[in-house]
Amino acid sequence: EDDDAHAARGSFGALTLAAHSFFDGIAIGVGFQASTAVGIVVTAAVLTHDFSDGINTVNLVLKNDGSWRQAFRWLLVDAIAPVLGVISTLLFTIAESAIGLVLAVFVGTFLYLSASDLIPESHHRHPRALTTVMTLLGAALLYMVVRLV
């Protein structure tokens, strides 16, 4: 396989992560349309999760023969994408009766990806006890954030 195909694969992967981050921004904006409290919780979840997206963006570019400069450019695109997603929600208002449904779609997608991809992967080459403890700590942290808001 030639270097151009590797670089294109890295760029395409980074582009899909940036698109994902754009939708994260839409989720934040819709959260704030629901209420300030929901917006804050969604923002906290997205910000926490976007750190790993940034790492994945850089890794995708570098592992596919991209340069550090390309990785940095894609990282900037990925960082700006959620901001653009939030701004895009200023252009439309979701009916109050539909906000819950829209947020449910975002949450359902997140839960589906977690259950189908991330949870099984977390058991590979990791001690099961550590995986269980970290999952419970994550759930406890989420519970505390929700209680504070």
Phi and psi in degrees as GROMACS dihedral restraints (atoms count N, CA, C in turn):
[ dihedral_restraints ]
;  ai    aj    ak    al  type     phi  dphi    fc
    3     4     5     6     1   -85.1    20    10
    4     5     6     7     1   165.7    20    10
    6     7     8     9     1   -63.0    20    10
    7     8     9    10     1   -34.2    20    10
    9    10    11    12     1   -63.7    20    10
   10    11    12    13     1   -38.6    20    10
   12    13    14    15     1   -66.7    20    10
   13    14    15    16     1   -40.0    20    10
   15    16    17    18     1   -61.8    20    10
   16    17    18    19     1   -47.8    20    10
   18    19    20    21     1   -62.7    20    10
   19    20    21    22     1   -40.0    20    10
   21    22    23    24     1   -64.4    20    10
   22    23    24    25     1   -39.1    20    10
   24    25    26    27     1   -63.8    20    10
   25    26    27    28     1   -41.6    20    10
   27    28    29    30     1   -63.7    20    10
   28    29    30    31     1   -43.2    20    10
   30    31    32    33     1   -66.1    20    10
   31    32    33    34     1   -40.5    20    10
   33    34    35    36     1   -64.6    20    10
   34    35    36    37     1   -42.1    20    10
   36    37    38    39     1   -61.2    20    10
   37    38    39    40     1   -42.8    20    10
   39    40    41    42     1   -65.2    20    10
   40    41    42    43     1   -38.1    20    10
   42    43    44    45     1   -63.3    20    10
   43    44    45    46     1   -42.0    20    10
   45    46    47    48     1   -66.6    20    10
   46    47    48    49     1   -35.3    20    10
   48    49    50    51     1   -67.0    20    10
   49    50    51    52     1   -37.3    20    10
   51    52    53    54     1   -65.7    20    10
   52    53    54    55     1   -40.4    20    10
   54    55    56    57     1   -62.5    20    10
   55    56    57    58     1   -41.6    20    10
   57    58    59    60     1   -59.0    20    10
   58    59    60    61     1   -42.9    20    10
   60    61    62    63     1   -65.9    20    10
   61    62    63    64     1   -34.4    20    10
   63    64    65    66     1   -60.8    20    10
   64    65    66    67     1   -44.8    20    10
   66    67    68    69     1   -66.8    20    10
   67    68    69    70     1   -31.9    20    10
   69    70    71    72     1   -58.9    20    10
   70    71    72    73     1   -41.8    20    10
   72    73    74    75     1   -63.5    20    10
   73    74    75    76     1   -39.4    20    10
   75    76    77    78     1   -61.7    20    10
   76    77    78    79     1   -41.2    20    10
   78    79    80    81     1   -60.2    20    10
   79    80    81    82     1   -40.3    20    10
   81    82    83    84     1   -62.2    20    10
   82    83    84    85     1   -49.1    20    10
   84    85    86    87     1   -60.2    20    10
   85    86    87    88     1   -42.8    20    10
   87    88    89    90     1   -65.7    20    10
   88    89    90    91     1   -37.5    20    10
   90    91    92    93     1   -58.2    20    10
   91    92    93    94     1   -43.4    20    10
   93    94    95    96     1   -70.9    20    10
   94    95    96    97     1   -27.0    20    10
   96    97    98    99     1   -66.9    20    10
   97    98    99   100     1   -31.5    20    10
   99   100   101   102     1   -70.7    20    10
  100   101   102   103     1   -52.8    20    10
  102   103   104   105     1  -174.4    20    10
  103   104   105   106     1   162.2    20    10
  105   106   107   108     1   -61.6    20    10
  106   107   108   109     1   -42.1    20    10
  108   109   110   111     1   -61.8    20    10
  109   110   111   112     1   -45.7    20    10
  111   112   113   114     1   -64.3    20    10
  112   113   114   115     1   -41.6    20    10
  114   115   116   117     1   -59.8    20    10
  115   116   117   118     1   -40.8    20    10
  117   118   119   120     1   -66.0    20    10
  118   119   120   121     1   -43.2    20    10
  120   121   122   123     1   -64.2    20    10
  121   122   123   124     1   -45.5    20    10
  123   124   125   126     1   -63.5    20    10
  124   125   126   127     1   -41.8    20    10
  126   127   128   129     1   -60.7    20    10
  127   128   129   130     1   -45.2    20    10
  129   130   131   132     1   -60.9    20    10
  130   131   132   133     1   -42.9    20    10
  132   133   134   135     1   -64.1    20    10
  133   134   135   136     1   -44.9    20    10
  135   136   137   138     1   -66.3    20    10
  136   137   138   139     1   -44.4    20    10
  138   139   140   141     1   -61.3    20    10
  139   140   141   142     1   -42.4    20    10
  141   142   143   144     1   -62.0    20    10
  142   143   144   145     1   -44.0    20    10
  144   145   146   147     1   -74.7    20    10
  145   146   147   148     1   -30.2    20    10
  147   148   149   150     1   -70.1    20    10
  148   149   150   151     1   -20.1    20    10
  150   151   152   153     1   -61.1    20    10
  151   152   153   154     1   -43.3    20    10
  153   154   155   156     1   -68.6    20    10
  154   155   156   157     1   -33.0    20    10
  156   157   158   159     1   -61.9    20    10
  157   158   159   160     1   -39.8    20    10
  159   160   161   162     1   -63.3    20    10
  160   161   162   163     1   -43.6    20    10
  162   163   164   165     1   -62.5    20    10
  163   164   165   166     1   -43.6    20    10
  165   166   167   168     1   -64.3    20    10
  166   167   168   169     1   -37.4    20    10
  168   169   170   171     1   -60.7    20    10
  169   170   171   172     1   -50.6    20    10
  171   172   173   174     1   -61.8    20    10
  172   173   174   175     1   -45.2    20    10
  174   175   176   177     1   -60.9    20    10
  175   176   177   178     1   -43.1    20    10
  177   178   179   180     1   -59.0    20    10
  178   179   180   181     1   -45.4    20    10
  180   181   182   183     1   -67.3    20    10
  181   182   183   184     1   -48.1    20    10
  183   184   185   186     1   -68.1    20    10
  184   185   186   187     1   -40.4    20    10
  186   187   188   189     1   -68.4    20    10
  187   188   189   190     1   -18.0    20    10
  189   190   191   192     1  -107.6    20    10
  190   191   192   193     1    35.5    20    10
  192   193   194   195     1    66.6    20    10
  193   194   195   196     1    23.3    20    10
  195   196   197   198     1   -83.5    20    10
  196   197   198   199     1   163.4    20    10
  198   199   200   201     1   -89.5    20    10
  199   200   201   202     1   165.9    20    10
  201   202   203   204     1   -61.2    20    10
  202   203   204   205     1   -35.7    20    10
  204   205   206   207     1   -63.1    20    10
  205   206   207   208     1   -45.1    20    10
  207   208   209   210     1   -63.3    20    10
  208   209   210   211     1   -41.9    20    10
  210   211   212   213     1   -61.0    20    10
  211   212   213   214     1   -42.2    20    10
  213   214   215   216     1   -65.6    20    10
  214   215   216   217     1   -41.0    20    10
  216   217   218   219     1   -62.4    20    10
  217   218   219   220     1   -43.7    20    10
  219   220   221   222     1   -66.7    20    10
  220   221   222   223     1   -33.8    20    10
  222   223   224   225     1   -63.5    20    10
  223   224   225   226     1   -41.1    20    10
  225   226   227   228     1   -62.7    20    10
  226   227   228   229     1   -43.1    20    10
  228   229   230   231     1   -59.9    20    10
  229   230   231   232     1   -44.7    20    10
  231   232   233   234     1   -64.8    20    10
  232   233   234   235     1   -34.1    20    10
  234   235   236   237     1   -73.9    20    10
  235   236   237   238     1   -33.8    20    10
  237   238   239   240     1   -80.4    20    10
  238   239   240   241     1   -28.4    20    10
  240   241   242   243     1   -54.4    20    10
  241   242   243   244     1   -45.7    20    10
  243   244   245   246     1   -66.7    20    10
  244   245   246   247     1   -31.4    20    10
  246   247   248   249     1   -63.6    20    10
  247   248   249   250     1   -44.1    20    10
  249   250   251   252     1   -64.8    20    10
  250   251   252   253     1   -35.3    20    10
  252   253   254   255     1   -62.7    20    10
  253   254   255   256     1   -43.8    20    10
  255   256   257   258     1   -62.3    20    10
  256   257   258   259     1   -46.8    20    10
  258   259   260   261     1   -59.7    20    10
  259   260   261   262     1   -38.1    20    10
  261   262   263   264     1   -61.4    20    10
  262   263   264   265     1   -28.1    20    10
  264   265   266   267     1   -74.0    20    10
  265   266   267   268     1   -10.7    20    10
  267   268   269   270     1   -75.1    20    10
  268   269   270   271     1   -15.6    20    10
  270   271   272   273     1   -86.7    20    10
  271   272   273   274     1   -11.7    20    10
  273   274   275   276     1  -145.1    20    10
  274   275   276   277     1   154.8    20    10
  276   277   278   279     1  -122.1    20    10
  277   278   279   280     1   129.3    20    10
  279   280   281   282     1   -87.7    20    10
  280   281   282   283     1   135.3    20    10
  282   283   284   285     1   -55.8    20    10
  283   284   285   286     1   139.4    20    10
  285   286   287   288     1   -53.6    20    10
  286   287   288   289     1   -36.2    20    10
  288   289   290   291     1   -70.2    20    10
  289   290   291   292     1   -17.8    20    10
  291   292   293   294     1  -103.0    20    10
  292   293   294   295     1   -11.7    20    10
  294   295   296   297     1   -59.5    20    10
  295   296   297   298     1   -43.4    20    10
  297   298   299   300     1   -59.4    20    10
  298   299   300   301     1   -41.1    20    10
  300   301   302   303     1   -65.3    20    10
  301   302   303   304     1   -43.9    20    10
  303   304   305   306     1   -62.8    20    10
  304   305   306   307     1   -45.4    20    10
  306   307   308   309     1   -64.2    20    10
  307   308   309   310     1   -36.1    20    10
  309   310   311   312     1   -63.2    20    10
  310   311   312   313     1   -36.9    20    10
  312   313   314   315     1   -63.4    20    10
  313   314   315   316     1   -44.9    20    10
  315   316   317   318     1   -62.2    20    10
  316   317   318   319     1   -46.7    20    10
  318   319   320   321     1   -65.2    20    10
  319   320   321   322     1   -42.8    20    10
  321   322   323   324     1   -61.0    20    10
  322   323   324   325     1   -41.2    20    10
  324   325   326   327     1   -62.6    20    10
  325   326   327   328     1   -44.6    20    10
  327   328   329   330     1   -61.2    20    10
  328   329   330   331     1   -46.2    20    10
  330   331   332   333     1   -65.6    20    10
  331   332   333   334     1   -38.8    20    10
  333   334   335   336     1   -61.3    20    10
  334   335   336   337     1   -48.1    20    10
  336   337   338   339     1   -61.7    20    10
  337   338   339   340     1   -40.1    20    10
  339   340   341   342     1   -62.8    20    10
  340   341   342   343     1   -47.4    20    10
  342   343   344   345     1   -72.2    20    10
  343   344   345   346     1   -38.0    20    10
  345   346   347   348     1   -87.7    20    10
  346   347   348   349     1   -25.0    20    10
  348   349   350   351     1  -120.3    20    10
  349   350   351   352     1   -56.0    20    10
  351   352   353   354     1   -75.8    20    10
  352   353   354   355     1   -42.9    20    10
  354   355   356   357     1   -64.4    20    10
  355   356   357   358     1   -48.3    20    10
  357   358   359   360     1   -60.1    20    10
  358   359   360   361     1   -38.5    20    10
  360   361   362   363     1   -64.9    20    10
  361   362   363   364     1   -31.7    20    10
  363   364   365   366     1   -66.0    20    10
  364   365   366   367     1   -16.7    20    10
  366   367   368   369     1   -90.4    20    10
  367   368   369   370     1    -6.6    20    10
  369   370   371   372     1   -80.1    20    10
  370   371   372   373     1   126.5    20    10
  372   373   374   375     1    54.9    20    10
  373   374   375   376     1    25.6    20    10
  375   376   377   378     1  -128.6    20    10
  376   377   378   379     1   143.7    20    10
  378   379   380   381     1   -64.4    20    10
  379   380   381   382     1   134.9    20    10
  381   382   383   384     1   -62.6    20    10
  382   383   384   385     1   -37.0    20    10
  384   385   386   387     1   -63.0    20    10
  385   386   387   388     1   -43.8    20    10
  387   388   389   390     1   -63.4    20    10
  388   389   390   391     1   -42.6    20    10
  390   391   392   393     1   -60.1    20    10
  391   392   393   394     1   -44.4    20    10
  393   394   395   396     1   -64.2    20    10
  394   395   396   397     1   -45.7    20    10
  396   397   398   399     1   -61.4    20    10
  397   398   399   400     1   -45.2    20    10
  399   400   401   402     1   -65.9    20    10
  400   401   402   403     1   -37.0    20    10
  402   403   404   405     1   -63.2    20    10
  403   404   405   406     1   -44.7    20    10
  405   406   407   408     1   -65.4    20    10
  406   407   408   409     1   -39.0    20    10
  408   409   410   411     1   -63.8    20    10
  409   410   411   412     1   -40.2    20    10
  411   412   413   414     1   -62.3    20    10
  412   413   414   415     1   -42.8    20    10
  414   415   416   417     1   -64.3    20    10
  415   416   417   418     1   -40.6    20    10
  417   418   419   420     1   -64.9    20    10
  418   419   420   421     1   -40.8    20    10
  420   421   422   423     1   -62.8    20    10
  421   422   423   424     1   -45.0    20    10
  423   424   425   426     1   -60.5    20    10
  424   425   426   427     1   -42.7    20    10
  426   427   428   429     1   -59.9    20    10
  427   428   429   430     1   -44.4    20    10
  429   430   431   432     1   -64.7    20    10
  430   431   432   433     1   -40.1    20    10
  432   433   434   435     1   -62.4    20    10
  433   434   435   436     1   -45.1    20    10
  435   436   437   438     1   -63.0    20    10
  436   437   438   439     1   -40.1    20    10
  438   439   440   441     1   -66.4    20    10
  439   440   441   442     1   -34.9    20    10
  441   442   443   444     1   -70.4    20    10
  442   443   444   445     1   -32.5    20    10
